Amino acid sequence: MTPELREALRRLDTASLADADKNLRVCDPGLRLVATGLKLVGIARTVRVDEDFLAVIQALDEAAPGEVLVVDTGGSKRAVVGELFSIEARRRGLAGIVVDGLVRDTRTIAGLDLPVWARGSCPCSGTTRRPAETQVPVRCGGVPVNPGDVLVGDDDGIVVATSAEFAQLVEGAREIERKEAILRQRMAAGEGLVSMLNFAEHVAALRRGEDSALAFKLDE
């Protein structure tokens, strides 16, 4: 991922990227930010564990600045990331952590300015006795994530693609946000939402059995 692409993705909402490509990999909403208001753009460093977080420590030690740790816990009910791990991740310049599973020490994590996603929290941690796999294909939030994939996350969730795929989406997502800015201005001036849509025409076409798409009417 080039620095230019990283900066472009940092400026775009995940919703705009998802609208630009309806087939984009989107992690399920069960993954939530520990602290809201943070943005993630990073390259996946993957790890798969099972009731044991030894490999998570290994992945952290191997991770480079700008990478995001993506942890597939296989449905474990024990925490695999806590405060010391998160502090070290921030110290090393990681972009964030995404755990398809549980974390702990959430109050400390919330104050670190490090984006961390998880399904929830648990005070009990796993063991550290079983080496496991790092930099392998995993599933996170119901979607496949491969080493080197790019993850973009914000308060709405996480989207995943290759660097090349995201590069093709940037202009479309920018155009979506440009048009939405115009619509917000028109609504602030008193124009109604439905009046800016082809709503009546769209419904009529559907009732006639014709193909149609709901769209905004922009007079630019």
BALOBA-1460 file (C-alpha; in Angstrom, 3 decimals):
// residues 220
<rec num="1" residu="m" x="0.000" y="0.000" z="0.000"/>
<rec num="2" residu="t" x="1.450" y="3.333" z="-1.046"/>
<rec num="3" residu="p" x="1.491" y="6.299" z="1.343"/>
<rec num="4" residu="e" x="-0.867" y="8.077" z="-1.063"/>
<rec num="5" residu="l" x="-3.412" y="5.255" z="-0.933"/>
<rec num="6" residu="r" x="-3.166" y="5.050" z="2.851"/>
<rec num="7" residu="e" x="-3.911" y="8.765" z="3.172"/>
<rec num="8" residu="a" x="-6.765" y="8.570" z="0.663"/>
<rec num="9" residu="l" x="-8.374" y="5.701" z="2.586"/>
<rec num="10" residu="r" x="-7.916" y="7.530" z="5.885"/>
<rec num="11" residu="r" x="-10.012" y="10.401" z="4.509"/>
<rec num="12" residu="l" x="-12.868" y="8.162" z="3.325"/>
<rec num="13" residu="d" x="-15.707" y="6.661" z="5.355"/>
<rec num="14" residu="t" x="-16.193" y="2.901" z="5.287"/>
<rec num="15" residu="a" x="-19.791" y="3.562" z="4.218"/>
<rec num="16" residu="s" x="-18.576" y="5.369" z="1.099"/>
<rec num="17" residu="l" x="-16.210" y="2.529" z="0.237"/>
<rec num="18" residu="a" x="-18.982" y="-0.033" z="0.751"/>
<rec num="19" residu="d" x="-21.320" y="2.007" z="-1.462"/>
<rec num="20" residu="a" x="-18.644" y="2.206" z="-4.146"/>
<rec num="21" residu="d" x="-18.432" y="-1.602" z="-4.287"/>
<rec num="22" residu="k" x="-21.363" y="-3.648" z="-2.999"/>
<rec num="23" residu="n" x="-19.180" y="-6.783" z="-3.176"/>
<rec num="24" residu="l" x="-16.557" y="-5.415" z="-0.794"/>
<rec num="25" residu="r" x="-15.727" y="-7.704" z="2.124"/>
<rec num="26" residu="v" x="-17.488" y="-6.235" z="5.172"/>
<rec num="27" residu="c" x="-16.921" y="-7.648" z="8.663"/>
<rec num="28" residu="d" x="-20.137" y="-8.412" z="10.504"/>
<rec num="29" residu="p" x="-21.409" y="-5.823" z="13.005"/>
<rec num="30" residu="g" x="-20.634" y="-8.060" z="15.967"/>
<rec num="31" residu="l" x="-17.120" y="-6.601" z="15.862"/>
<rec num="32" residu="r" x="-17.200" y="-3.256" z="17.678"/>
<rec num="33" residu="l" x="-14.641" y="-0.579" z="18.474"/>
<rec num="34" residu="v" x="-13.586" y="-0.559" z="22.106"/>
<rec num="35" residu="a" x="-13.387" y="3.263" z="21.905"/>
<rec num="36" residu="t" x="-15.385" y="5.125" z="19.269"/>
<rec num="37" residu="g" x="-14.087" y="7.895" z="17.062"/>
<rec num="38" residu="l" x="-10.930" y="6.149" z="15.850"/>
<rec num="39" residu="k" x="-9.950" y="5.347" z="12.253"/>
<rec num="40" residu="l" x="-8.023" y="2.311" z="11.043"/>
<rec num="41" residu="v" x="-6.064" y="1.871" z="7.829"/>
<rec num="42" residu="g" x="-3.564" y="-0.951" z="7.971"/>
<rec num="43" residu="i" x="-2.060" y="-4.033" z="6.369"/>
<rec num="44" residu="a" x="-3.175" y="-7.352" z="7.836"/>
<rec num="45" residu="r" x="-0.818" y="-9.461" z="9.917"/>
<rec num="46" residu="t" x="-2.910" y="-12.520" z="10.658"/>
<rec num="47" residu="v" x="-2.905" y="-15.069" z="13.454"/>
<rec num="48" residu="r" x="-5.145" y="-18.030" z="14.270"/>
<rec num="49" residu="v" x="-5.455" y="-19.250" z="17.870"/>
<rec num="50" residu="d" x="-7.630" y="-21.549" z="19.974"/>
<rec num="51" residu="e" x="-8.000" y="-20.802" z="23.713"/>
<rec num="52" residu="d" x="-4.310" y="-19.829" z="23.770"/>
<rec num="53" residu="f" x="-2.682" y="-16.502" z="22.925"/>
<rec num="54" residu="l" x="0.978" y="-17.495" z="22.581"/>
<rec num="55" residu="a" x="0.820" y="-16.943" z="18.820"/>
<rec num="56" residu="v" x="-0.683" y="-13.477" z="19.359"/>
<rec num="57" residu="i" x="2.474" y="-12.526" z="21.263"/>
<rec num="58" residu="q" x="4.538" y="-13.947" z="18.408"/>
<rec num="59" residu="a" x="2.549" y="-11.967" z="15.837"/>
<rec num="60" residu="l" x="2.998" y="-8.780" z="17.851"/>
<rec num="61" residu="d" x="6.752" y="-9.350" z="17.973"/>
<rec num="62" residu="e" x="6.849" y="-9.886" z="14.204"/>
<rec num="63" residu="a" x="4.551" y="-6.986" z="13.287"/>
<rec num="64" residu="a" x="5.814" y="-3.876" z="11.525"/>
<rec num="65" residu="p" x="4.598" y="-0.285" z="11.943"/>
<rec num="66" residu="g" x="1.415" y="0.346" z="9.974"/>
<rec num="67" residu="e" x="0.240" y="-3.256" z="10.207"/>
<rec num="68" residu="v" x="-2.972" y="-4.341" z="11.912"/>
<rec num="69" residu="l" x="-3.122" y="-7.560" z="13.897"/>
<rec num="70" residu="v" x="-6.063" y="-9.683" z="12.781"/>
<rec num="71" residu="v" x="-6.815" y="-12.456" z="15.274"/>
<rec num="72" residu="d" x="-9.094" y="-15.401" z="14.487"/>
<rec num="73" residu="t" x="-9.891" y="-16.989" z="17.864"/>
<rec num="74" residu="g" x="-12.099" y="-19.762" z="16.519"/>
<rec num="75" residu="g" x="-14.937" y="-18.718" z="18.812"/>
<rec num="76" residu="s" x="-12.894" y="-18.777" z="22.025"/>
<rec num="77" residu="k" x="-14.597" y="-17.368" z="25.121"/>
<rec num="78" residu="r" x="-11.321" y="-16.170" z="26.665"/>
<rec num="79" residu="a" x="-9.564" y="-12.868" z="26.130"/>
<rec num="80" residu="v" x="-6.527" y="-12.955" z="23.854"/>
<rec num="81" residu="v" x="-5.594" y="-9.241" z="24.022"/>
<rec num="82" residu="g" x="-5.278" y="-6.970" z="27.065"/>
<rec num="83" residu="e" x="-3.765" y="-3.688" z="28.196"/>
<rec num="84" residu="l" x="-0.054" y="-4.588" z="28.103"/>
<rec num="85" residu="f" x="-0.397" y="-6.136" z="24.667"/>
<rec num="86" residu="s" x="-2.248" y="-3.047" z="23.397"/>
<rec num="87" residu="i" x="0.259" y="-0.634" z="24.933"/>
<rec num="88" residu="e" x="3.062" y="-2.518" z="23.183"/>
<rec num="89" residu="a" x="1.145" y="-2.474" z="19.894"/>
<rec num="90" residu="r" x="0.814" y="1.295" z="20.129"/>
<rec num="91" residu="r" x="4.491" y="1.686" z="21.097"/>
<rec num="92" residu="r" x="5.508" y="-0.307" z="18.031"/>
<rec num="93" residu="g" x="3.407" y="1.856" z="15.706"/>
<rec num="94" residu="l" x="0.775" y="-0.705" z="14.742"/>
<rec num="95" residu="a" x="-2.289" y="0.682" z="12.995"/>
<rec num="96" residu="g" x="-4.694" y="-1.280" z="15.195"/>
<rec num="97" residu="i" x="-5.950" y="-4.662" z="16.376"/>
<rec num="98" residu="v" x="-8.981" y="-6.620" z="15.179"/>
<rec num="99" residu="v" x="-9.978" y="-9.613" z="17.312"/>
<rec num="100" residu="d" x="-12.749" y="-11.924" z="16.182"/>
<rec num="101" residu="g" x="-13.201" y="-12.836" z="19.810"/>
<rec num="102" residu="l" x="-12.736" y="-11.239" z="23.215"/>
<rec num="103" residu="v" x="-10.367" y="-8.773" z="24.868"/>
<rec num="104" residu="r" x="-9.948" y="-7.482" z="28.421"/>
<rec num="105" residu="d" x="-8.700" y="-4.349" z="30.222"/>
<rec num="106" residu="t" x="-11.062" y="-2.359" z="28.039"/>
<rec num="107" residu="r" x="-10.895" y="0.807" z="30.149"/>
<rec num="108" residu="t" x="-7.156" y="1.085" z="29.554"/>
<rec num="109" residu="i" x="-7.463" y="0.137" z="25.888"/>
<rec num="110" residu="a" x="-10.109" y="2.829" z="25.399"/>
<rec num="111" residu="g" x="-7.617" y="5.496" z="26.471"/>
<rec num="112" residu="l" x="-4.733" y="4.447" z="24.233"/>
<rec num="113" residu="d" x="-5.736" y="6.128" z="20.956"/>
<rec num="114" residu="l" x="-5.287" y="2.710" z="19.327"/>
<rec num="115" residu="p" x="-8.240" y="1.339" z="17.346"/>
<rec num="116" residu="v" x="-9.168" y="-2.085" z="18.730"/>
<rec num="117" residu="w" x="-12.177" y="-4.109" z="17.576"/>
<rec num="118" residu="a" x="-13.570" y="-7.151" z="19.383"/>
<rec num="119" residu="r" x="-16.817" y="-9.028" z="19.940"/>
<rec num="120" residu="g" x="-16.776" y="-8.277" z="23.647"/>
<rec num="121" residu="s" x="-14.715" y="-8.625" z="26.784"/>
<rec num="122" residu="c" x="-13.886" y="-11.274" z="29.362"/>
<rec num="123" residu="p" x="-11.639" y="-11.032" z="32.445"/>
<rec num="124" residu="c" x="-10.221" y="-14.527" z="31.857"/>
<rec num="125" residu="s" x="-7.292" y="-14.934" z="29.483"/>
<rec num="126" residu="g" x="-6.259" y="-18.018" z="27.586"/>
<rec num="127" residu="t" x="-3.153" y="-20.120" z="28.076"/>
<rec num="128" residu="t" x="0.316" y="-19.566" z="26.598"/>
<rec num="129" residu="r" x="1.330" y="-23.158" z="25.946"/>
<rec num="130" residu="r" x="0.471" y="-23.881" z="22.316"/>
<rec num="131" residu="p" x="2.357" y="-22.371" z="19.376"/>
<rec num="132" residu="a" x="-0.064" y="-21.615" z="16.567"/>
<rec num="133" residu="e" x="-0.122" y="-20.192" z="13.075"/>
<rec num="134" residu="t" x="0.725" y="-16.653" z="12.000"/>
<rec num="135" residu="q" x="0.531" y="-15.069" z="8.554"/>
<rec num="136" residu="v" x="-2.045" y="-17.575" z="7.316"/>
<rec num="137" residu="p" x="-5.492" y="-17.046" z="5.766"/>
<rec num="138" residu="v" x="-8.047" y="-16.485" z="8.545"/>
<rec num="139" residu="r" x="-11.695" y="-15.563" z="8.935"/>
<rec num="140" residu="c" x="-12.539" y="-12.399" z="10.806"/>
<rec num="141" residu="g" x="-16.036" y="-11.031" z="11.189"/>
<rec num="142" residu="g" x="-17.332" y="-13.682" z="8.831"/>
<rec num="143" residu="v" x="-15.081" y="-12.746" z="5.897"/>
<rec num="144" residu="p" x="-11.737" y="-14.123" z="4.710"/>
<rec num="145" residu="v" x="-8.655" y="-12.061" z="5.517"/>
<rec num="146" residu="n" x="-5.295" y="-12.885" z="3.978"/>
<rec num="147" residu="p" x="-1.849" y="-11.673" z="5.041"/>
<rec num="148" residu="g" x="-1.207" y="-8.390" z="3.253"/>
<rec num="149" residu="d" x="-4.872" y="-7.481" z="2.798"/>
<rec num="150" residu="v" x="-5.816" y="-3.918" z="3.710"/>
<rec num="151" residu="l" x="-8.359" y="-3.182" z="6.444"/>
<rec num="152" residu="v" x="-10.185" y="0.135" z="6.751"/>
<rec num="153" residu="g" x="-12.274" y="0.687" z="9.860"/>
<rec num="154" residu="d" x="-14.272" y="3.376" z="11.634"/>
<rec num="155" residu="d" x="-17.320" y="3.639" z="13.893"/>
<rec num="156" residu="d" x="-19.487" y="1.946" z="11.241"/>
<rec num="157" residu="g" x="-17.334" y="-1.174" z="10.935"/>
<rec num="158" residu="i" x="-14.493" y="-2.691" z="8.930"/>
<rec num="159" residu="v" x="-14.072" y="-3.287" z="5.201"/>
<rec num="160" residu="v" x="-11.388" y="-5.528" z="3.704"/>
<rec num="161" residu="a" x="-9.808" y="-5.675" z="0.249"/>
<rec num="162" residu="t" x="-6.468" y="-5.928" z="-1.470"/>
<rec num="163" residu="s" x="-4.478" y="-2.765" z="-1.974"/>
<rec num="164" residu="a" x="-5.185" y="-2.913" z="-5.713"/>
<rec num="165" residu="e" x="-8.923" y="-3.303" z="-5.130"/>
<rec num="166" residu="f" x="-9.047" y="-0.300" z="-2.805"/>
<rec num="167" residu="a" x="-7.048" y="1.779" z="-5.290"/>
<rec num="168" residu="q" x="-9.814" y="1.205" z="-7.843"/>
<rec num="169" residu="l" x="-12.510" y="2.321" z="-5.370"/>
<rec num="170" residu="v" x="-11.044" y="5.595" z="-4.173"/>
<rec num="171" residu="e" x="-12.383" y="7.866" z="-6.919"/>
<rec num="172" residu="g" x="-15.860" y="6.343" z="-6.756"/>
<rec num="173" residu="a" x="-15.971" y="6.759" z="-2.982"/>
<rec num="174" residu="r" x="-14.775" y="10.353" z="-3.271"/>
<rec num="175" residu="e" x="-17.537" y="11.086" z="-5.771"/>
<rec num="176" residu="i" x="-20.124" y="9.603" z="-3.409"/>
<rec num="177" residu="e" x="-18.935" y="11.852" z="-0.587"/>
<rec num="178" residu="r" x="-18.889" y="14.894" z="-2.880"/>
<rec num="179" residu="k" x="-22.517" y="14.307" z="-3.868"/>
<rec num="180" residu="e" x="-23.559" y="13.694" z="-0.271"/>
<rec num="181" residu="a" x="-22.027" y="17.036" z="0.707"/>
<rec num="182" residu="i" x="-24.227" y="18.732" z="-1.909"/>
<rec num="183" residu="l" x="-27.300" y="16.924" z="-0.589"/>
<rec num="184" residu="r" x="-26.533" y="17.987" z="2.974"/>
<rec num="185" residu="q" x="-26.284" y="21.596" z="1.841"/>
<rec num="186" residu="r" x="-29.643" y="21.373" z="0.085"/>
<rec num="187" residu="m" x="-31.281" y="19.812" z="3.132"/>
<rec num="188" residu="a" x="-29.792" y="22.536" z="5.346"/>
<rec num="189" residu="a" x="-31.445" y="25.031" z="3.007"/>
<rec num="190" residu="g" x="-34.820" y="23.382" z="3.645"/>
<rec num="191" residu="e" x="-35.171" y="20.856" z="0.820"/>
<rec num="192" residu="g" x="-36.750" y="17.522" z="1.753"/>
<rec num="193" residu="l" x="-35.015" y="14.181" z="1.312"/>
<rec num="194" residu="v" x="-37.749" y="12.492" z="-0.746"/>
<rec num="195" residu="s" x="-38.022" y="15.491" z="-3.068"/>
<rec num="196" residu="m" x="-34.381" y="14.957" z="-4.030"/>
<rec num="197" residu="l" x="-35.003" y="11.318" z="-4.976"/>
<rec num="198" residu="n" x="-36.573" y="9.776" z="-8.060"/>
<rec num="199" residu="f" x="-38.848" y="8.086" z="-5.538"/>
<rec num="200" residu="a" x="-42.203" y="8.277" z="-7.366"/>
<rec num="201" residu="e" x="-40.705" y="7.258" z="-10.701"/>
<rec num="202" residu="h" x="-38.801" y="4.404" z="-9.080"/>
<rec num="203" residu="v" x="-41.871" y="2.986" z="-7.302"/>
<rec num="204" residu="a" x="-43.989" y="3.304" z="-10.449"/>
<rec num="205" residu="a" x="-41.397" y="1.447" z="-12.511"/>
<rec num="206" residu="l" x="-41.175" y="-1.349" z="-9.952"/>
<rec num="207" residu="r" x="-44.952" y="-1.722" z="-9.935"/>
<rec num="208" residu="r" x="-44.869" y="-2.070" z="-13.719"/>
<rec num="209" residu="g" x="-42.329" y="-4.848" z="-13.323"/>
<rec num="210" residu="e" x="-39.535" y="-2.777" z="-14.812"/>
<rec num="211" residu="d" x="-35.945" y="-2.554" z="-13.648"/>
<rec num="212" residu="s" x="-35.256" y="0.629" z="-11.724"/>
<rec num="213" residu="a" x="-32.776" y="2.100" z="-9.282"/>
<rec num="214" residu="l" x="-33.479" y="4.577" z="-6.519"/>
<rec num="215" residu="a" x="-31.239" y="7.607" z="-7.045"/>
<rec num="216" residu="f" x="-30.808" y="11.217" z="-6.055"/>
<rec num="217" residu="k" x="-31.563" y="13.967" z="-8.557"/>
<rec num="218" residu="l" x="-28.600" y="16.300" z="-8.547"/>
<rec num="219" residu="d" x="-28.747" y="19.499" z="-10.577"/>
<rec num="220" residu="e" x="-25.112" y="20.479" z="-10.708"/>
